[in-house]
């Protein structure tokens, strides 16, 4: 295999943006996936908003069902 091939240098790719990770990645110990710290920070507010909506649905849905009955 000529030098410069795909297996010459083992690099991790970010699971969010699919770019090569240079420097220290954040890794998920359960799945082994690696992430850029910047990608995680950029995605954090959206993930928090979705979780908050899920919690509100878990609290509000039973209340609405009991109230409507």
N, C-alpha and C positions, 0 to 999 in steps of 0.2 A: 504494500500500500504506500503511495507516495506521501511524503511529509505534507502537513497542512490538511490532512484528511479529517473527517468528522470525529474520529476516535483518538486523535493525537492529544487533545486536551479535554479533560473531563470538566465540564462546566454545568452548573445548575441553571435551569431556566425558571423564571418566575411563573407561578401557577395563575397569576392574575393577568399579567401583560405579555407573557411568553417571550420576554427579552432575557438575554443572558445576565446572570447575577455576578457582578464584580464586587468583591468585598464580603462582608459578613451577612449572610442571609438569615431570615427568620424561618425556622423549619417547624412543621407540624409533626410531633413525635408519633402520632397515631398513623398518619398516612405517608409520612416521609416527604411531603411536598415542600418546596422552598418558595419564599416570597421576598421581594424587595421590601425593606422597612417603609419606604415612601409609598408603595402601593397599599400596604396595610393601613397606614395613617390616612391616605386619601379615601379609602373605602369605609373606614370606621364610622363616620356619621350616618351613612346610608344604612349600614348594617344595624346600627343602634336604633334608627327610626323604624325599621322593619320589625325588630324585636319588640319595641314599645307598642307598635300597632297590634302585634300578636298578643301581648299581655293585656292590652285594653279589650281586645275581642274576647279573651278568656274570662275577663271580669264582667264585661257588659252583656255578653250574649245570655248567660243564665239569668241575669237581672231582667233583661227585656222579655225573656220567655216567661218567667214567673209573673211579671207585671202584666203581660198581655193575657194571661189565663184567667 
